[in-house]
Amino acid sequence: MSHNKGIHHITAVAGNPKQNHQFYTKVLGLRLVKKTINFDDPSVYHLYYGNESGDPGSILTFFPWEHLQDGEPDRGQVVAVSFSIPTGSKAFWLDHLRGHNLEIEEPFSRFGKEVIGLQDPDGLHLELVLDPKINSFEGWSAGPIPQEHTIRGLHGATLAEENHSGAGRLLEDDFGFELTNQLENRYLYETDADFGSVIEIIDGFDLNGRPGKGTVHHIAFRVKDEEEQESLRMQLLNKGYYLTEVKDRDYFKSVYFHEPGGILFEIATDPPGFTRDEDLDELGSSLKLPRWLEDERNVIEEELPKLNS
């Protein structure tokens, strides 16, 4: 797997946590690879979904704030999240999604790949992209989706910008992406990573939306270790960006900043990964808490809703 390029994970906001869990594990067939809490609000889950081992580039995470207002797409937001599926899986996914009474867009072609569009229960726009690059990767065999049709990982994300040039220059100069195509006001940036290798920017996006359920909170990009993270952090500081200090998220180290259009970007290390506190076979099976909250485990577990009840 290619290192230090591409998307590490994407984090979005959901409503009902049980509904979110059911959709992403039972309908899309992703694996819940980590069940923890929002480090800034322990009354809220932080749920991580991904491939079998939770590899960087496969992860979509959620903060389910049940009583939050519905969000709407806005410039300065990630407005779509896309997953990679094998090129021979279109018929399966169309039948599968319709079997769950989901409204889906008829497949269409964009930048030479077929796309199936849909929304999750909170209105987050999702896309399944038939991607020949991932045909050789094995899917998760223990999930509800037949292994040959499983989602292999993230394909990419769509950013809505008033002007694409600021984010585009950042992607090219600092994150290893290359502008490879343009379709009217949509710009395609790619890396050679196996997963999470695509960013599309919609230029001139003029909808006035709002954050809330069904919107993306931030998008994280990969670095191979803390040394590379600090190097990139200093590189961006020298260009005038304001970056946070390094934050320990237990499964990766994180630095945050806003790109020129206002989207929250994160720089996340590949290690230590999700098997640091659970065996591969046990990923996502128990609630994991940061060390400073272990003394409050009983209270936190009592307040959090059950995902499988």
C-alpha positions in Angstrom: 0.0 0.0 0.0 1.4 3.4 -0.9 2.4 5.5 2.1 2.0 9.2 3.1 -0.3 10.0 0.2 -4.0 10.3 -0.1 -6.8 10.5 2.4 -6.4 8.9 5.9 -10.0 9.2 7.0 -13.1 11.4 6.7 -15.2 12.4 9.8 -18.8 13.3 9.5 -21.7 14.1 11.7 -24.7 11.8 12.2 -27.9 11.7 14.2 -29.1 8.5 15.8 -26.1 6.3 16.5 -27.9 3.0 16.2 -29.4 4.0 12.8 -25.9 5.1 11.7 -24.4 1.8 12.8 -27.1 -0.3 11.2 -26.7 1.5 7.8 -22.9 1.4 7.6 -22.5 -2.1 8.8 -25.6 -3.9 7.5 -26.4 -2.0 4.3 -22.9 -0.9 3.1 -21.2 -3.8 4.8 -18.3 -1.8 6.4 -16.7 -3.1 9.5 -17.0 -1.2 12.7 -13.2 -1.2 13.5 -13.3 1.1 16.5 -15.9 2.1 19.0 -14.8 5.0 21.2 -16.0 8.4 22.2 -15.6 12.0 21.1 -12.5 13.0 23.2 -14.0 16.5 23.6 -17.5 15.3 24.5 -17.5 11.8 26.1 -21.3 11.6 26.0 -21.1 11.1 22.2 -19.7 8.1 20.4 -16.9 8.2 17.8 -17.6 5.4 15.4 -14.9 4.2 12.9 -16.0 2.2 9.9 -13.5 0.7 7.4 -12.1 -2.4 5.7 -11.2 -5.5 7.6 -8.1 -4.1 9.3 -9.1 -0.5 9.3 -6.3 0.6 7.0 -5.7 4.3 6.4 -7.6 5.3 3.3 -10.6 3.0 4.2 -12.0 4.9 7.2 -15.2 6.9 7.5 -15.9 8.0 11.0 -18.9 9.6 12.7 -19.9 11.7 15.7 -23.6 10.9 16.2 -25.1 13.9 17.9 -28.7 12.8 18.0 -30.3 16.2 18.8 -28.3 18.3 16.4 -30.0 20.2 13.6 -30.0 18.8 10.0 -27.1 20.2 8.0 -27.1 21.4 4.4 -24.3 21.4 1.8 -22.3 24.6 1.8 -19.2 26.0 0.2 -16.3 25.4 2.4 -17.4 21.8 3.1 -16.8 18.3 1.9 -20.1 17.6 0.1 -19.7 14.0 -1.0 -17.8 10.9 0.2 -17.0 8.2 -2.3 -16.1 4.5 -1.9 -14.4 2.1 -4.3 -16.2 -1.0 -5.4 -15.1 -3.6 -8.0 -16.0 -3.0 -11.6 -18.1 -6.1 -11.8 -20.3 -5.2 -8.8 -22.7 -2.7 -10.3 -25.7 -5.0 -10.7 -25.2 -6.4 -7.2 -25.2 -3.0 -5.6 -28.1 -1.7 -7.5 -30.2 -4.6 -6.4 -28.9 -4.5 -2.9 -29.6 -0.8 -2.3 -33.0 -1.0 -3.9 -33.8 -4.0 -1.7 -33.3 -1.7 1.3 -35.7 0.8 -0.3 -33.0 3.4 -0.8 -33.4 6.2 -3.3 -30.4 6.0 -5.6 -29.2 7.9 -8.6 -29.1 6.0 -11.8 -25.4 5.1 -12.6 -23.6 7.7 -14.5 -20.0 8.3 -15.8 -17.6 10.9 -14.4 -14.0 11.1 -15.3 -14.2 7.7 -17.0 -15.6 5.8 -14.0 -19.2 4.7 -13.3 -20.8 6.2 -10.2 -23.8 5.2 -8.1 -25.1 8.0 -5.9 -27.1 7.7 -2.7 -27.6 9.3 0.7 -27.2 7.9 4.2 -30.0 8.2 6.7 -28.9 11.7 7.7 -28.6 13.0 4.2 -24.8 12.7 3.7 -24.2 12.3 0.0 -22.3 9.1 -0.8 -21.0 7.6 -4.0 -20.0 4.1 -5.0 -17.4 4.3 -7.7 -16.6 1.3 -9.9 -12.8 1.5 -9.8 -10.6 -1.0 -11.8 -7.6 -0.1 -9.6 -9.0 -2.0 -6.6 -10.3 -5.2 -8.4 -7.3 -7.2 -7.2 -7.8 -6.3 -3.5 -9.6 -8.8 -1.4 -12.7 -7.7 0.5 -13.8 -8.5 4.0 -15.1 -12.1 4.1 -16.9 -12.0 7.4 -19.4 -9.2 6.7 -22.9 -9.2 5.3 -21.9 -8.4 1.7 -20.4 -11.2 -0.5 -16.7 -10.8 -0.4 -16.3 -10.3 -4.2 -18.6 -7.2 -4.0 -17.5 -5.5 -0.8 -16.4 -1.9 -0.6 -12.6 -2.0 -0.6 -12.0 1.5 0.8 -12.5 5.2 0.3 -12.3 6.4 -3.3 -12.2 10.0 -2.4 -14.1 13.2 -1.5 -15.7 16.1 -3.2 -14.9 19.6 -1.9 -17.2 22.6 -2.6 -15.2 25.8 -3.0 -15.9 29.4 -4.1 -12.6 29.1 -6.0 -10.7 25.9 -6.4 -7.3 27.4 -6.7 -6.4 27.7 -3.0 -7.2 24.2 -2.1 -5.9 22.9 -5.4 -2.5 24.5 -4.9 -2.3 23.1 -1.4 -3.1 19.6 -2.6 -0.5 19.8 -5.3 2.3 21.5 -3.4 2.0 19.9 0.0 -0.1 16.7 -0.2 1.2 14.9 -3.2 -1.9 15.3 -5.5 -1.8 16.1 -9.2 -4.5 17.9 -11.2 -5.3 15.3 -13.8 -8.6 16.3 -15.4 -11.3 19.0 -15.5 -15.0 18.7 -16.4 -16.6 22.2 -16.6 -16.3 23.5 -13.0 -15.2 20.2 -11.5 -11.5 19.6 -11.0 -9.9 16.2 -10.5 -6.8 15.7 -8.3 -5.3 12.3 -7.8 -2.4 10.5 -6.1 -1.0 7.0 -6.6 -2.3 5.7 -3.3 -4.3 2.5 -3.4 -7.3 4.0 -1.5 -8.4 7.6 -0.8 -6.6 8.8 -3.8 -9.1 11.2 -5.3 -10.2 14.7 -4.5 -12.7 16.5 -6.7 -13.2 20.2 -6.3 -16.4 21.9 -7.4 -15.5 25.5 -8.4 -17.9 28.4 -7.9 -20.2 26.5 -5.4 -22.7 29.1 -4.3 -25.2 27.3 -2.0 -25.5 28.7 1.5 -25.8 25.7 3.8 -25.0 25.0 7.4 -23.2 22.4 9.5 -25.2 19.7 11.2 -26.3 16.1 10.7 -25.4 14.7 7.3 -22.4 16.9 6.8 -18.6 16.3 6.9 -16.7 17.6 9.9 -13.2 17.3 8.5 -11.0 15.4 6.1 -7.7 13.9 7.2 -4.6 13.2 5.0 -1.9 10.6 5.5 1.7 10.9 6.7 3.8 7.9 7.4 5.0 8.9 10.8 5.4 11.7 13.3 8.7 12.9 11.8 7.0 13.5 8.4 4.0 15.0 10.2 6.2 17.6 11.9 8.0 18.3 8.7 4.8 19.0 6.9 3.5 21.0 9.8 6.5 23.3 9.7 6.3 23.6 5.9 2.7 24.8 6.2 3.5 27.2 9.2 6.2 28.8 7.0 3.5 29.4 4.4 1.3 31.3 6.8 -1.2 28.6 7.8 -2.2 28.4 11.5 -1.9 24.8 12.7 -2.8 23.2 16.0 -0.3 21.4 18.2 -0.1 17.7 17.8 -3.0 15.8 19.4 -2.9 12.2 20.4 -6.0 10.4 19.1 -4.7 7.0 20.4 -4.8 5.4 17.0 -2.9 8.2 15.2 -1.4 11.6 15.9 -3.3 14.6 14.5 -2.7 18.2 13.5 -5.5 20.4 12.2 -5.8 23.6 10.1 -8.2 25.2 7.7 -7.5 25.3 4.0 -8.0 28.6 2.1 -11.7 27.9 1.4 -12.4 27.1 5.1 -12.6 23.3 5.1 -11.0 21.7 8.2 -8.0 19.6 7.1 -6.2 17.1 9.4 -2.7 15.6 9.0 -2.9 12.1 10.5 -0.1 9.5 11.0 -0.6 6.0 9.8 0.7 4.4 13.0 -0.1 3.1 15.5 -3.3 2.0 14.0 -6.4 0.3 15.3 -4.8 -3.0 16.5 -2.8 -1.2 19.2 -5.5 -2.1 21.8 -7.6 -4.8 20.1 -6.6 -7.9 18.1 -7.6 -7.9 14.4 -10.5 -10.4 15.1 -11.8 -8.3 17.9 -11.8 -4.8 16.3 -14.8 -2.7 17.2 -16.2 -5.3 19.7 -15.8 -3.2 22.9 -15.9 0.4 23.9 -12.4 1.9 24.0 -11.7 5.0 26.1 -8.6 7.2 26.4 -6.6 6.6 29.5 -7.7 9.8 31.3 -11.4 8.6 31.1 -11.0 5.0 32.2 -12.0 6.0 35.8 -15.4 7.2 34.4 -16.0 4.1 32.3 -19.1 3.0 34.2 -20.8 6.4 33.9 -19.9 6.8 30.2 -21.1 3.3 29.3 -24.4 3.9 31.1 -25.1 7.1 29.3 -24.2 5.9 25.8 -27.0 4.3 23.8 -26.6 0.7 22.9 -25.8 0.1 19.2 -27.3 -3.4 18.9 -30.3 -3.2 21.2 
